[in-house]
Amino acid sequence: MQTAETGVHCKVICENEIRRFTFVGTEFSSLKEQIRKICSIAKEFVLKYKDDEGDMITLSTNTELSVALSCMDSAKILRLCAFPVDSTAPEKPEITTPVYEVGCGKKWKRRSGNKGCGRGNWREHQKRECGGRWRQHQPNHLHEGVDRRQMKIERLKFVIERLSKVPKEEGNFERRQEKIQKLEHKLNWLQNHVEEDLRDDRREMKIQRLSAFIEKLSKIPKEEGNFERRQQRIQKLQEKLEWIKSHPEEFNKPRDKTTWKERKAVRLTSRIAELERIPKEEGNFENRQAKIQKLRQKLSFIQNHSEGHLKKCPLTPEQKEQIHLTKSKIRALKEQICSLKSQIRTKRDQLSTNQRANKETLINEINTLKNEVQRLKGDLVPLKQEICQLYRRN
């Protein structure tokens, strides 16, 4: 067993590096100084470790260090994470975007991604009041001075920095490294192609980016990382690249200006026609008819309700409290059921080993436990129905 005299094996994660060393002593200050020298940390930093309950605990005194030594894993290794003080709570870089006045008298802020511009009601409001998308109401001179490429570079840098600070033992480390590698390649490509406009030839630029990424993955040594997963990824990227090269007409098509409701109506109509073409004697005819009726109801609702689904009212504090209490009751009943099932398994193991004299007694005990489980399951049904009724509100 390792002691303070013989030395304790330590692993420390600092940014993208993992260092292993032997620490001799019980003083926290000497441990911190040793980590500072090994990891070449110039700034002030904080040491943390994960306890038995999975919480990240901060180390700052000798007493806390002794507690951390008692919480070492089965391999008798003290695993630490070093966080710089100025980056323990990273802030998202502020990206200023202009707010434009549109024709309907409302201010809309441009956002990236699909948040706020999907199936919300504001798009319908724009069509009625503004006569089109808010972008059509913006004069061309308002776009001057907004460097969208620089904004994208800043966002990529922030995401890479945030993913790099996640400790290795949290989550899926390999997938996280793959994502970081992909984002870094995208960032390098953006930084090295300043003179090219992203809107000129989208297909050609996508081909160049994919080719460069495949070449970069192919140059990685076989013994480094997960070789099989890397080969699968390269094969997938090559298939994507071949499809883009063989389908140039897909990039020259005009943008689809149909709404999501029209597209969904077309999908539902084609699905209904596909189900109706199936012969009556094939499969379960009744279930198929029920599914067709359900799809027709959905199609009728989309066609007759242009405003979409009505929004549900928010839960009141009393409803939230009632849901919380009901869920706690369900959780308690499920724990009782699990304990009873474990008792049943134990009795069955005893039944297979004991003699005939005790078998009848064990069988009676098992039947009693089974009846108790069925009773508890019956008590769960009204509680689940109560929660469903609380969520089904107008």
C-alpha positions as CSV (number, residue, x, y, z in Angstrom):
1,M,0.0,0.0,0.0
2,Q,1.2,3.5,-0.9
3,T,1.9,5.9,2.0
4,A,3.3,9.4,2.3
5,E,6.8,8.0,3.0
6,T,6.9,5.6,0.0
7,G,5.2,8.2,-2.3
8,V,1.8,8.5,-4.0
9,H,1.3,8.1,-7.7
10,C,-0.5,11.2,-9.1
11,K,-2.0,12.0,-12.4
12,V,-2.7,15.7,-13.2
13,I,-4.7,17.0,-16.2
14,C,-3.7,20.5,-17.2
15,E,-5.4,21.9,-20.4
16,N,-4.5,19.3,-23.1
17,E,-1.7,17.6,-21.2
18,I,-1.7,14.7,-18.8
19,R,1.4,14.2,-16.5
20,R,2.2,11.4,-14.1
21,F,4.5,11.7,-11.1
22,T,5.2,10.4,-7.6
23,F,4.5,12.7,-4.7
24,V,6.3,12.2,-1.4
25,G,5.0,14.1,1.6
26,T,1.8,15.5,3.1
27,E,2.1,19.2,2.5
28,F,-0.3,20.7,0.0
29,S,2.1,23.6,-0.8
30,S,4.8,21.1,-1.9
31,L,2.3,19.2,-4.1
32,K,1.2,22.4,-5.8
33,E,4.7,23.6,-6.4
34,Q,5.7,20.2,-7.8
35,I,2.7,20.4,-10.2
36,R,3.6,23.9,-11.2
37,K,7.1,22.8,-12.2
38,I,6.1,19.7,-14.0
39,C,3.3,21.3,-16.1
40,S,5.2,24.6,-16.5
41,I,2.2,26.7,-15.2
42,A,3.1,30.4,-14.9
43,K,-0.3,31.7,-13.7
44,E,-2.2,30.9,-10.5
45,F,-4.2,27.7,-10.6
46,V,-6.7,25.6,-8.6
47,L,-6.5,21.9,-8.0
48,K,-9.6,19.7,-8.0
49,Y,-10.3,16.0,-7.7
50,K,-13.4,13.8,-8.1
51,D,-14.7,12.1,-5.0
52,D,-16.7,8.9,-4.5
53,E,-20.0,10.6,-5.4
54,G,-18.7,12.1,-8.6
55,D,-18.4,15.7,-7.4
56,M,-15.3,17.9,-8.2
57,I,-13.8,18.9,-4.9
58,T,-11.3,21.8,-4.6
59,L,-8.0,21.3,-2.8
60,S,-6.4,24.1,-0.8
61,T,-5.2,22.8,2.6
62,N,-3.3,19.9,4.1
63,T,-6.5,18.5,5.7
64,E,-8.3,18.4,2.3
65,L,-5.2,16.7,0.8
66,S,-5.4,13.9,3.4
67,V,-9.1,13.4,2.6
68,A,-8.3,13.3,-1.1
69,L,-5.6,10.6,-0.4
70,S,-8.2,8.5,1.4
71,C,-10.6,8.8,-1.6
72,M,-8.1,7.3,-4.2
73,D,-9.5,4.8,-6.7
74,S,-8.8,1.1,-6.8
75,A,-5.5,1.6,-8.7
76,K,-4.3,3.8,-5.8
77,I,-3.7,6.8,-8.1
78,L,-4.6,10.4,-7.1
79,R,-6.2,12.0,-10.1
80,L,-6.1,15.8,-10.1
81,C,-7.2,18.5,-12.5
82,A,-5.5,21.9,-12.6
83,F,-7.7,24.8,-13.6
84,P,-6.2,28.3,-14.2
85,V,-7.9,30.9,-12.0
86,D,-8.8,33.1,-15.0
87,S,-10.4,30.3,-16.9
88,T,-12.3,28.4,-14.2
89,A,-15.5,30.1,-15.4
90,P,-15.0,30.9,-19.1
91,E,-17.2,33.5,-20.6
92,K,-18.5,33.3,-24.1
93,P,-16.9,36.0,-26.2
94,E,-19.3,38.8,-26.9
95,I,-20.3,38.9,-30.6
96,T,-22.0,42.1,-31.5
97,T,-24.6,41.9,-34.2
98,P,-26.6,44.8,-35.5
99,V,-30.3,45.2,-34.7
100,Y,-32.3,46.5,-37.6
101,E,-35.7,48.3,-37.6
102,V,-38.1,46.3,-39.9
103,G,-41.3,47.3,-41.6
104,C,-43.6,46.0,-38.9
105,G,-42.1,48.3,-36.2
106,K,-40.4,45.5,-34.3
107,K,-36.7,44.9,-33.7
108,W,-35.3,41.5,-34.7
109,K,-31.8,40.3,-33.8
110,R,-29.9,38.1,-36.3
111,R,-29.0,34.8,-34.7
112,S,-27.0,31.8,-36.0
113,G,-28.6,28.3,-36.2
114,N,-32.3,27.5,-36.3
115,K,-33.2,28.8,-32.9
116,G,-35.9,31.4,-33.1
117,C,-36.5,31.0,-36.9
118,G,-38.1,27.6,-37.1
119,R,-41.7,27.0,-36.5
120,G,-42.3,30.0,-34.3
121,N,-45.2,32.4,-34.8
122,W,-43.1,35.4,-35.6
123,R,-42.5,34.2,-39.2
124,E,-46.3,34.1,-39.7
125,H,-46.5,37.6,-38.2
126,Q,-43.9,38.8,-40.7
127,K,-45.7,37.4,-43.6
128,R,-49.0,39.1,-42.5
129,E,-47.6,42.5,-41.3
130,C,-44.3,42.9,-43.1
131,G,-45.0,41.2,-46.4
132,G,-42.0,38.9,-46.3
133,R,-38.8,38.1,-44.5
134,W,-37.2,40.7,-42.3
135,R,-34.0,40.5,-44.4
136,Q,-35.9,42.1,-47.3
137,H,-36.5,45.2,-45.3
138,Q,-32.8,45.8,-44.6
139,P,-31.0,48.4,-46.8
140,N,-27.7,47.2,-48.2
141,H,-25.6,49.7,-46.4
142,L,-26.6,48.1,-43.0
143,H,-24.5,45.1,-43.8
144,E,-21.3,47.1,-44.1
145,G,-18.8,46.6,-41.3
146,V,-20.2,43.2,-40.2
147,D,-17.4,40.6,-40.7
148,R,-19.3,37.4,-40.7
149,R,-16.1,35.4,-41.3
150,Q,-14.4,36.9,-38.2
151,M,-17.5,36.2,-36.1
152,K,-17.4,32.5,-37.2
153,I,-13.7,32.3,-36.4
154,E,-14.3,33.6,-32.9
155,R,-17.2,31.2,-32.3
156,L,-15.0,28.2,-33.4
157,K,-12.1,29.3,-31.2
158,F,-14.5,29.6,-28.2
159,V,-16.0,26.1,-28.8
160,I,-12.5,24.5,-29.2
161,E,-11.3,26.2,-26.0
162,R,-14.3,25.0,-24.1
163,L,-14.0,21.4,-25.2
164,S,-10.3,21.3,-24.5
165,K,-10.9,22.3,-20.9
166,V,-13.2,19.3,-20.2
167,P,-11.3,16.7,-18.0
168,K,-10.3,13.5,-19.8
169,E,-12.4,11.2,-17.5
170,E,-15.6,13.1,-18.2
171,G,-17.8,12.0,-21.1
172,N,-16.4,10.3,-24.3
173,F,-12.8,11.5,-24.7
174,E,-12.3,10.0,-28.1
175,R,-15.3,11.6,-29.7
176,R,-14.5,14.9,-28.0
177,Q,-11.0,14.8,-29.5
178,E,-12.5,14.0,-33.0
179,K,-14.8,17.0,-32.7
180,I,-11.9,19.3,-31.6
181,Q,-9.9,18.0,-34.6
182,K,-12.7,18.7,-37.0
183,L,-13.3,22.2,-35.6
184,E,-9.6,23.0,-35.7
185,H,-9.4,21.9,-39.4
186,K,-12.4,24.1,-40.2
187,L,-10.8,27.0,-38.3
188,N,-7.5,26.7,-40.1
189,W,-9.3,26.5,-43.4
190,L,-11.2,29.7,-42.7
191,Q,-8.0,31.5,-41.5
192,N,-6.0,30.4,-44.6
193,H,-8.6,31.4,-47.2
194,V,-9.2,35.0,-46.4
195,E,-9.3,36.1,-50.0
196,E,-12.1,33.7,-51.1
197,D,-15.7,34.6,-50.7
198,L,-17.8,31.9,-49.0
199,R,-20.8,32.5,-51.3
200,D,-19.0,32.3,-54.7
201,D,-18.7,28.6,-55.4
202,R,-20.1,26.6,-52.4
203,R,-19.6,23.2,-54.1
204,E,-15.9,23.8,-55.0
205,M,-15.0,25.1,-51.6
206,K,-16.7,22.1,-49.9
207,I,-14.7,19.7,-52.2
208,Q,-11.5,21.5,-51.2
209,R,-12.3,21.4,-47.5
210,L,-13.2,17.7,-47.5
211,S,-10.2,16.7,-49.6
212,A,-7.9,18.6,-47.2
213,F,-9.5,16.9,-44.1
214,I,-9.2,13.4,-45.7
215,E,-5.5,14.1,-46.4
216,K,-4.9,15.2,-42.9
217,L,-6.6,12.1,-41.3
218,S,-4.6,9.8,-43.7
219,K,-1.3,11.2,-42.5
220,I,-1.9,10.3,-38.9
221,P,0.3,7.3,-37.8
222,K,-1.5,4.0,-37.5
223,E,-0.5,3.5,-33.8
224,E,-1.9,6.9,-32.8
225,G,-5.5,7.0,-31.6
226,N,-8.3,4.6,-32.8
227,F,-7.2,3.5,-36.2
228,E,-10.3,1.5,-37.1
229,R,-12.6,4.4,-36.3
230,R,-10.4,6.8,-38.2
231,Q,-10.6,4.6,-41.3
232,Q,-14.4,4.4,-41.1
233,R,-14.5,8.2,-40.9
234,I,-12.2,8.6,-43.9
235,Q,-14.4,6.1,-45.9
236,K,-17.5,8.1,-45.0
237,L,-15.9,11.4,-46.0
238,Q,-14.7,9.9,-49.3
239,E,-18.3,8.7,-50.1
240,K,-19.6,12.2,-49.3
241,L,-16.9,13.8,-51.5
242,E,-17.7,11.4,-54.4
243,W,-21.4,12.2,-54.1
244,I,-20.7,16.0,-54.2
245,K,-18.5,15.6,-57.3
246,S,-21.0,13.5,-59.1
247,H,-24.0,15.7,-58.4
248,P,-23.1,19.2,-59.4
249,E,-26.7,20.0,-60.3
250,E,-27.8,19.7,-56.6
251,F,-25.8,22.9,-55.7
252,N,-27.3,24.8,-58.7
253,K,-30.9,24.3,-57.7
254,P,-32.8,27.3,-56.5
255,R,-33.6,27.4,-52.8
256,D,-36.9,25.7,-51.8
257,K,-39.3,28.5,-50.8
258,T,-42.1,26.2,-49.6
259,T,-43.1,26.4,-45.9
260,W,-42.6,23.6,-43.4
261,K,-46.4,23.0,-43.4
262,E,-46.5,22.5,-47.1
263,R,-43.5,20.1,-47.0
264,K,-45.1,18.2,-44.1
265,A,-48.4,17.9,-45.9
266,V,-46.7,16.4,-49.0
267,R,-44.9,13.9,-46.8
268,L,-48.1,12.9,-45.0
269,T,-50.0,12.5,-48.3
270,S,-47.3,10.3,-49.8
271,R,-47.2,8.2,-46.6
272,I,-51.0,7.7,-46.7
273,A,-50.9,6.7,-50.4
274,E,-48.0,4.3,-49.7
275,L,-50.0,2.6,-46.9
276,E,-53.2,2.4,-49.0
277,R,-51.3,0.5,-51.8
278,I,-50.5,-2.4,-49.5
279,P,-52.8,-5.4,-50.1
280,K,-55.5,-6.1,-47.5
281,E,-54.2,-9.6,-46.8
282,E,-50.7,-8.5,-46.1
283,G,-49.7,-7.6,-42.6
284,N,-52.1,-6.3,-39.9
285,F,-54.9,-4.6,-41.8
286,E,-56.6,-3.1,-38.7
287,N,-53.5,-1.5,-37.4
288,R,-52.7,-0.1,-40.8
289,Q,-56.2,1.4,-41.2
290,A,-55.8,3.0,-37.7
291,K,-52.5,4.5,-38.7
292,I,-54.0,5.9,-42.0
293,Q,-56.8,7.5,-40.0
294,K,-54.4,9.1,-37.6
295,L,-52.3,10.4,-40.4
296,R,-55.4,11.9,-42.1
297,Q,-56.4,13.6,-38.9
298,K,-52.9,15.2,-38.7
299,L,-53.0,16.2,-42.4
300,S,-56.5,17.8,-41.9
301,F,-55.2,19.7,-38.8
302,I,-52.2,21.1,-40.7
303,Q,-54.4,22.2,-43.7
304,N,-57.2,23.8,-41.6
305,H,-55.0,25.5,-38.9
306,S,-52.6,27.9,-40.5
307,E,-51.6,29.3,-37.1
308,G,-50.2,26.0,-36.0
309,H,-50.6,24.3,-32.6
310,L,-51.8,26.4,-29.7
311,K,-49.1,27.0,-27.1
312,K,-49.6,25.4,-23.7
313,C,-50.0,27.6,-20.6
314,P,-47.0,27.5,-18.2
315,L,-47.3,25.4,-15.1
316,T,-48.3,27.1,-12.0
317,P,-46.2,26.7,-8.8
318,E,-48.9,24.5,-7.3
319,Q,-48.9,22.2,-10.3
320,K,-45.1,22.0,-10.3
321,E,-45.2,21.1,-6.6
322,Q,-47.9,18.5,-7.1
323,I,-45.9,16.9,-10.0
324,H,-42.7,16.9,-7.8
325,L,-44.6,15.1,-5.0
326,T,-46.2,12.6,-7.3
327,K,-42.8,11.8,-9.0
328,S,-41.2,11.3,-5.5
329,K,-44.0,8.8,-4.6
330,I,-43.5,6.9,-7.9
331,R,-39.7,6.8,-7.2
332,A,-40.3,5.4,-3.7
333,L,-42.7,2.7,-5.1
334,K,-40.2,1.7,-7.8
335,E,-37.4,1.4,-5.2
336,Q,-39.7,-0.9,-3.1
337,I,-40.4,-3.0,-6.2
338,C,-36.7,-3.3,-7.0
339,S,-35.9,-4.5,-3.4
340,L,-38.8,-7.0,-3.5
341,K,-37.5,-8.4,-6.8
342,S,-34.0,-8.8,-5.4
343,Q,-35.5,-10.7,-2.5
344,I,-37.4,-13.0,-4.9
345,R,-34.1,-13.7,-6.8
346,T,-32.4,-14.6,-3.5
347,K,-35.2,-16.9,-2.5
348,R,-35.1,-18.6,-5.9
349,D,-31.3,-19.2,-5.5
350,Q,-32.0,-20.8,-2.1
351,L,-34.8,-22.9,-3.6
352,S,-32.4,-24.5,-6.1
353,T,-29.9,-25.5,-3.4
354,N,-32.1,-26.4,-0.4
355,Q,-33.7,-29.8,0.4
356,R,-37.4,-30.7,0.0
357,A,-38.3,-29.9,3.6
358,N,-37.7,-26.1,3.1
359,K,-38.9,-25.9,-0.5
360,E,-42.6,-25.4,0.3
361,T,-41.8,-22.6,2.7
362,L,-39.6,-20.8,0.2
363,I,-42.3,-21.2,-2.5
364,N,-44.9,-19.6,-0.3
365,E,-42.6,-16.7,0.6
366,I,-41.8,-16.2,-3.2
367,N,-45.6,-16.1,-4.0
368,T,-46.2,-13.6,-1.2
369,L,-43.4,-11.3,-2.5
370,K,-44.9,-11.6,-6.0
371,N,-48.3,-10.6,-4.8
372,E,-46.7,-7.6,-3.0
373,V,-45.0,-6.6,-6.3
374,Q,-48.3,-6.8,-8.2
375,R,-50.0,-4.6,-5.5
376,L,-47.3,-2.0,-5.8
377,K,-47.5,-2.0,-9.6
378,G,-51.2,-1.4,-9.3
379,D,-50.5,1.6,-7.0
380,L,-48.2,3.1,-9.7
381,V,-51.0,3.3,-12.3
382,P,-53.1,6.1,-10.7
383,L,-50.0,8.1,-9.9
384,K,-48.8,8.0,-13.6
385,Q,-52.3,8.9,-14.8
386,E,-52.3,11.9,-12.4
387,I,-49.0,13.2,-13.9
388,C,-50.4,12.7,-17.4
389,Q,-53.5,14.7,-16.6
390,L,-51.3,17.6,-15.1
391,Y,-49.3,17.7,-18.3
392,R,-52.3,17.6,-20.6
393,R,-53.4,21.2,-20.1
394,N,-54.6,23.9,-22.4
